């Protein structure tokens, strides 16, 4: 699978993200043609190599003929994006980014999302940064975006609403549930546009996943920082999981007021959504109440989907979550010639290098029914193979 890892040692902004994609191989001519489909004018794109602390990357900048930009609300931006000749994926994900921005801005200013008037993020350059970045990810064939924890600056910056703290209220709201840490840099490290792009497009945050790196790109930030190169590094390549271990997501919650029918339905919904395993354990809860502990195993990028199902389909008021390592044995699907025809089984390589066969229930069930055999006899035949 084609993946990318964003090494955000100097934070992230929309222009740095797009610059990194260009430095990683996104053709500028393709980007310009795509942006020409939007109902925007009065700008030109500037792409050039620049260095930060003697490391060169691509500086992407939108130069405006008129620096005064009209405030645009969410409907204005939706019209611009929906009327452009964009792929369905680029259109929908770009709209998701602006919707995420509108929701947090609305909460900060006590407005409805449709009443929010964007200032900085409604300007031509921000629209280009967002739509261009979403297009660049699709154009480069990147299926999943991973990112490092984000450094946050400090101090005050000037905005369309006056002086506001760093990180801005919109930025810190967008970074909820994303790992961050304080930096010693007294300036903005993560912009609202950068935070919104990561919120919508990021699959997982933390150390770099196992991967084979094929391309490396650097997006150059507009400022020189005193303590680090102001660059966003992107590593693009193929997912390469370790052969005997991987990282999984574990979700847990305790339930003391759910019916068996609802729990059965909850399990079905979780498996339909791609959960790797769903388990119920009997537990003794507070006030001596017998209850059920729900444990769900999935991939890290499934957290929001699986958690949303738990909240909707159970009485849970909170869910614990963590990433966990697991060791796995090599396995493959295998067809065994049996006295009753071919049987699907799982061929497992044990730690000592030997192989064993694990029966697949549905295949053995069909054999048992078709030949009027006890299911245990079919299982015993498969388990008895060397």
C-alpha positions in Angstrom: 0.0 0.0 0.0 1.3 3.5 -0.9 1.6 5.5 2.3 3.2 8.7 3.4 4.6 9.8 6.8 4.7 13.5 7.7 7.7 14.4 9.9 6.3 17.6 11.5 9.4 18.7 13.5 8.6 22.3 12.7 4.8 22.0 12.6 2.7 22.2 9.6 0.8 24.7 7.4 -1.2 24.4 4.2 1.6 25.9 2.0 4.3 23.7 3.6 2.1 20.5 3.0 1.6 21.4 -0.6 5.3 22.4 -1.0 6.3 19.0 0.4 4.0 17.2 -2.1 5.5 19.2 -5.0 9.1 18.4 -3.7 8.0 14.7 -3.5 7.0 14.5 -7.2 3.6 16.2 -7.7 3.8 17.7 -11.2 3.3 21.5 -11.0 1.6 21.6 -14.4 -1.0 19.1 -13.2 -1.7 21.1 -10.1 -2.0 24.4 -12.1 -4.5 22.7 -14.5 -6.6 21.4 -11.6 -6.7 24.8 -9.8 -7.7 26.4 -13.0 -11.1 24.6 -12.7 -11.9 26.7 -9.6 -13.8 29.9 -9.8 -10.8 31.9 -8.5 -8.7 34.6 -10.1 -6.3 37.4 -9.3 -3.5 35.1 -8.3 -0.4 33.3 -9.6 1.5 30.4 -8.2 5.2 30.6 -7.3 7.2 27.5 -6.7 10.9 27.7 -6.1 13.7 26.0 -4.1 14.6 27.6 -0.8 16.8 26.5 2.1 16.2 26.5 5.8 19.3 25.9 7.9 21.1 24.8 4.7 18.5 22.1 3.9 16.7 22.8 0.6 13.1 22.1 -0.2 10.2 23.6 -2.2 8.7 26.9 -1.2 5.1 27.1 -2.5 3.4 30.5 -2.5 0.3 32.0 -3.9 0.9 35.6 -5.0 -2.3 37.7 -4.9 -2.9 40.7 -7.1 -5.1 42.2 -4.4 -4.1 41.4 -0.8 -7.6 42.4 0.5 -9.7 39.3 0.4 -13.5 39.3 0.7 -14.7 37.2 3.7 -16.3 34.0 2.6 -18.7 31.8 4.5 -19.0 28.0 4.2 -21.6 28.2 1.4 -19.4 30.5 -0.7 -16.5 28.0 -0.4 -18.8 25.0 -1.1 -20.0 26.7 -4.3 -16.4 27.3 -5.5 -15.4 23.7 -4.8 -18.6 22.0 -6.1 -18.6 24.0 -9.3 -14.9 23.1 -10.1 -14.1 20.1 -12.2 -12.7 18.0 -9.4 -12.8 14.2 -8.8 -15.4 13.1 -6.3 -12.8 12.2 -3.7 -11.0 15.6 -4.0 -14.2 17.5 -3.8 -15.6 15.6 -0.8 -12.4 15.6 1.2 -11.8 19.4 0.5 -15.3 20.1 1.7 -14.7 17.9 4.8 -11.6 20.1 5.6 -13.6 23.3 5.4 -16.5 21.8 7.3 -14.1 20.9 10.1 -12.8 24.4 10.2 -16.3 25.9 10.2 -17.4 23.7 13.2 -14.5 24.8 15.4 -14.7 28.4 14.4 -18.5 28.4 15.1 -17.9 27.0 18.5 -15.2 29.5 19.3 -17.4 32.4 18.2 -20.7 31.0 19.4 -22.2 30.9 15.9 -23.8 28.3 13.6 -21.2 26.8 11.2 -23.0 28.3 8.1 -22.7 31.8 9.7 -19.0 31.7 10.1 -17.1 34.2 7.9 -13.7 32.9 7.1 -10.9 35.4 7.0 -7.5 33.8 6.6 -8.8 30.4 5.6 -11.4 31.8 3.2 -8.8 33.7 1.2 -7.8 32.5 -2.3 -4.4 31.2 -1.1 -6.0 29.0 1.7 -8.5 27.6 -0.7 -5.7 26.7 -3.1 -3.6 25.2 -0.3 -6.5 22.9 0.9 -7.8 21.8 -2.5 -4.3 21.5 -3.9 -3.1 19.4 -1.0 -6.1 17.0 -1.3 -5.5 16.7 -5.0 -1.7 16.2 -4.5 -2.3 13.2 -2.2 -4.7 11.6 -4.8 -2.4 12.4 -7.7 0.6 10.7 -6.0 -1.5 7.7 -5.2 -1.1 8.0 -1.4 -3.7 5.8 0.4 -2.9 6.6 4.0 -1.3 9.6 5.8 0.6 9.1 9.0 2.1 11.9 11.0 4.4 12.6 13.9 3.3 14.4 17.1 3.0 18.1 16.5 5.1 20.9 18.2 3.0 23.8 19.4 4.4 27.4 19.6 3.4 30.1 22.0 2.7 33.9 22.2 0.2 36.0 20.3 -0.5 36.5 16.6 -2.6 39.0 14.7 -5.8 37.6 13.0 -8.9 39.0 11.4 -10.5 39.1 14.8 -7.5 40.9 16.5 -4.7 39.5 18.6 -5.2 35.8 19.6 -3.1 33.3 21.5 -0.9 30.7 19.9 -2.0 28.0 19.1 -5.1 29.7 17.9 -8.5 28.5 19.4 -9.4 27.0 16.1 -6.1 25.1 15.8 -6.1 23.7 19.3 -9.8 22.6 18.9 -8.9 20.8 15.6 -5.9 19.0 17.4 -8.2 17.3 19.9 -7.2 13.6 20.2 -3.9 14.3 18.2 -0.6 14.0 20.1 1.1 17.4 20.6 3.9 18.8 22.7 5.2 22.2 23.7 8.2 23.6 21.7 10.5 26.4 22.8 9.6 28.5 19.7 7.6 31.6 20.4 5.7 31.6 17.2 2.9 29.8 15.4 4.0 26.3 14.5 0.7 24.7 13.4 -1.8 26.8 11.4 -5.6 26.2 11.4 -5.3 25.0 7.7 -2.5 22.6 8.6 -4.4 21.3 11.6 -7.6 20.8 9.6 -5.8 18.9 6.8 -4.3 16.6 9.3 -7.6 16.1 11.2 -9.4 15.0 8.1 -6.6 13.3 6.1 -4.5 11.8 8.9 -5.0 8.1 9.7 -2.6 7.7 12.7 -0.2 9.8 14.7 3.0 8.8 16.4 6.3 7.1 15.4 6.9 6.3 11.7 5.2 3.1 10.7 7.3 0.3 9.1 7.7 1.3 5.5 10.0 1.2 2.4 10.7 4.8 1.5 10.8 5.7 -2.2 10.5 9.5 -2.3 11.4 12.2 0.2 10.1 15.8 0.0 10.6 19.0 2.0 8.0 21.8 2.2 9.6 25.1 3.2 7.9 27.4 5.7 7.8 31.2 5.2 9.9 32.1 8.3 13.4 31.3 9.5 13.1 29.7 13.0 16.0 30.2 15.4 16.2 26.7 16.8 15.3 24.4 13.8 14.9 24.3 10.0 11.4 25.5 9.2 10.5 22.5 7.0 7.9 19.8 6.7 9.3 16.5 5.6 7.2 13.9 3.8 8.4 10.3 3.3 6.5 8.4 0.6 6.7 4.7 0.1 5.1 1.3 0.6 3.7 -0.1 3.9 6.1 -2.8 5.1 4.8 -4.3 8.4 7.1 -6.4 10.5 6.7 -10.0 9.6 6.0 -11.2 13.2 4.4 -8.2 14.9 2.1 -5.2 14.3 0.3 -2.4 16.1 -3.4 -2.7 16.8 -6.0 -0.5 18.5 -7.8 -1.8 21.6 -11.1 -0.3 22.8 -12.7 -1.2 26.1 -15.7 -0.2 28.1 -17.8 -1.7 30.9 -21.6 -2.1 30.6 -24.0 -2.9 33.4 -27.4 -2.1 31.7 -27.4 -3.6 28.2 -29.6 -6.4 27.1 -28.2 -9.6 25.4 -30.0 -8.7 22.2 -28.4 -5.2 22.0 -25.0 -6.7 22.8 -25.4 -9.2 19.9 -26.4 -6.5 17.5 -23.5 -4.3 18.7 -21.1 -7.2 17.9 -22.5 -7.6 14.4 -22.2 -3.8 13.7 -18.6 -3.8 14.9 -17.6 -6.7 12.7 -19.4 -5.2 9.7 -17.3 -2.0 10.3 -14.0 -4.0 10.1 -13.2 -4.8 13.7 -10.6 -7.6 14.0 -12.2 -9.1 17.1 -15.0 -8.3 19.5 -15.1 -10.0 23.0 -17.5 -9.9 26.0 -16.2 -10.6 29.5 -18.3 -11.0 32.7 -17.2 -8.4 35.3 -18.3 -7.4 38.8 -18.9 -3.6 38.8 -19.5 -0.9 41.4 -22.4 -1.4 43.8 -22.0 -5.2 43.3 -23.6 -5.1 39.8 -22.7 -7.8 37.4 -21.8 -6.4 34.1 -20.1 -7.0 30.8 -16.7 -5.7 29.6 -16.6 -5.0 25.9 -13.2 -5.3 24.2 -12.8 -4.4 20.6 -9.7 -5.0 18.5 -9.1 -3.0 15.3 -6.6 -1.0 13.2 -5.5 2.4 14.5 -7.2 4.3 11.7 -10.6 2.7 12.7 -10.8 4.4 16.1 -13.4 7.0 15.3 -15.6 4.6 13.3 -15.6 1.8 15.9 -16.0 4.2 18.9 -18.9 5.9 17.2 -20.7 2.5 16.8 -20.0 1.7 20.5 -21.6 5.0 21.6 -24.6 4.7 19.2 -25.4 1.0 19.8 -24.7 0.6 23.5 -25.2 2.4 26.8 -21.5 3.3 27.1 -20.7 6.8 28.4 -17.0 6.5 27.9 -14.5 4.2 26.0 -10.9 3.5 26.9 -8.5 3.2 24.0 -4.8 2.4 23.5 -2.5 1.1 20.9 -1.0 -2.3 21.6 1.7 -4.5 20.0 0.9 -8.1 19.1 3.1 -10.9 17.9 1.6 -12.9 15.0 2.5 -16.1 13.3 2.9 -16.3 9.6 -0.2 -17.8 8.0 -1.7 -18.3 4.6 -4.9 -19.8 3.2 -4.4 -23.3 2.1 -6.5 -26.0 0.3 -6.1 -29.5 1.6 -7.0 -32.6 -0.4 -9.3 -34.7 1.8 -11.4 -37.8 1.3 -14.4 -35.5 0.8 -12.7 -33.1 -1.6 -10.7 -29.9 -1.1 -11.0 -28.2 2.3 -9.9 -24.6 3.0 -7.7 -24.3 6.1 -5.2 -21.8 7.5 -1.5 -23.0 7.2 0.4 -21.6 10.1 4.2 -21.5 10.5 5.1 -22.1 14.1 8.1 -20.5 15.9 10.2 -23.6 15.3 9.6 -23.4 11.6 7.2 -26.3 11.4 3.7 -26.0 9.9 0.3 -26.7 11.3 -3.2 -26.5 9.8 -6.1 -24.8 11.4 -9.6 -25.8 10.1 -11.9 -23.1 8.7 -15.3 -23.5 10.3 -17.5 -22.8 7.3 -15.5 -25.2 5.0 -15.7 -28.0 7.6 -19.3 -27.3 8.3 -20.2 -27.7 4.6 -18.3 -31.0 4.4 -20.0 -32.3 7.5 -23.5 -31.4 6.2 -22.9 -32.6 2.6 -21.5 -36.0 3.8 -23.6 -36.5 7.0 -20.5 -36.5 9.2 -20.0 -35.2 12.7 -18.2 -31.8 12.5 -15.7 -33.0 15.1 -14.6 -35.8 12.7 -13.8 -33.3 9.9 -11.9 -31.1 12.4 -10.0 -34.1 13.7 -8.9 -35.1 10.2 -7.6 -31.6 9.4 -5.9 -31.3 12.8 -4.3 -34.7 12.4 -2.3 -33.6 9.3 1.5 -33.1 9.7 
